[in-house]
Structure formats: structure tokens, C-alpha cells
Amino acid sequence: MSPDFAIGFGRQAIELALTMALPMLGVGLAVGVIVSVIQAATQIQEMTLTFIPKVVSMFVALLMALPWLMERMVTFTRDIFINLPTYIR
């Protein structure tokens, strides 16, 4: 296994991790901005008002994106196992 291959393999794994985290992070960001605007408009500065909606919305986004996430993860793992003999050489 050459250093270029190892770097490419690591890069591919990091890209997959980032694309899998993107839906939840995007939803958390959007909900955080909306709640912050509401808090600024009403001048209510309670920390649980930002935390609970973000956690719930990210959990819902995870449930909705779970089939896509599992398909990506299974495809990546299957490709690793199929190409394992060529990686060892």
C-alpha cells in the first residue's frame, strides 16, 4: 500500500463522514438561527430554549436521513471488503 493510496483512502473516509453529518448539522444550524432570532425579538435568554429544539430537530433529521446514511455506509464498507485483496498488495 503506497502513501498516496493511504492518503486517498483517508480522504475518502473523511469526505464520507462529513457528507453523512451534513444533514444533521444543517438542520441544527437552521433551527439555531431561527430560535436565536425569536429570542432576540422577545428578549428571552433561556439556554434550554435553544438546546431542546436543536436536539429534537437533529434527531428528526437523523431519522429521516437514516436510510440514505445507511446506504452510503454499507456501500463504502462493501467496497472496502471487495477491494481488500488489491489493497493488501
N, C-alpha and C positions, 0 to 999 in steps of 0.2 A: 504494500500500500504506500503510495507516494505521498509526500507532504501536500501536494496540490489536491490530490483526491480527498485527503482528510479535511482540508480546509473547505473544499466544496461540499463535502458531506455535512460538516458542521454548519455551514452557511444555510444549506437546505433545511436542516433541522430547526435552526433559529427562525428562518422565514416561515416555516410551518407553524411554529409556536406563536409567532406574532400574528399571523393571519387567523389563527384559532382564537386568540384573545381579543381580536379587534371588535367583534360584535358586542361583547360584554362591556369592554372599555368605552366604546362609542355610546352605548345606551347610558352607562353611568355618567359620562361627561354631559350628555344632553339633559338628563334628569337633574344633575347637579347645577347646571346653569339655570334651568327653569326654577328650581327651588330657591336658588340664590337671588334671582330676580324677584320672586314672590316675597322672600324675606326682606329684601331691601325696600320693597314697596310698602310692606306692612310694618317694618321696623321690629320684627320679632326675630331675635337672635338666639334661637334654641338649637343646640347641636344635634339633638335627636331628630329634628325636622329635616335635616339634610342627610343624616345617616340611614334612617329607616327606608325612605323612598328609593335611595340609591341601591341598597341591598336587595330590596324586593324587585325592583326593575331589572337589576342584573341577573337575579335568579330566574325571572320570567324569560329574559333574553337567552339565558343558558338553556332553559327547557325548550325554547323554540328553535335554537340553533343546534341542539344536540344531535339530530340525525346527520346534519352536514358535518359537524365536528367529528363524529364517529366514522363517517365515510372517509374523511381526509386522513384520520389517524390510522384506520385499517389499511387504506391504500399505501400509505407511507411504510407501515410495518411490513406489509406483504411484499412490497418492492425490495425492502432490505433483506428479507428472508429468501426471496427468489434469487437475488443477485449476490448472496453471501459467498458462493464459491468464487465468483470473479473478484470480490473484494479481498479475499484472503491471498490471492496470488500476488 
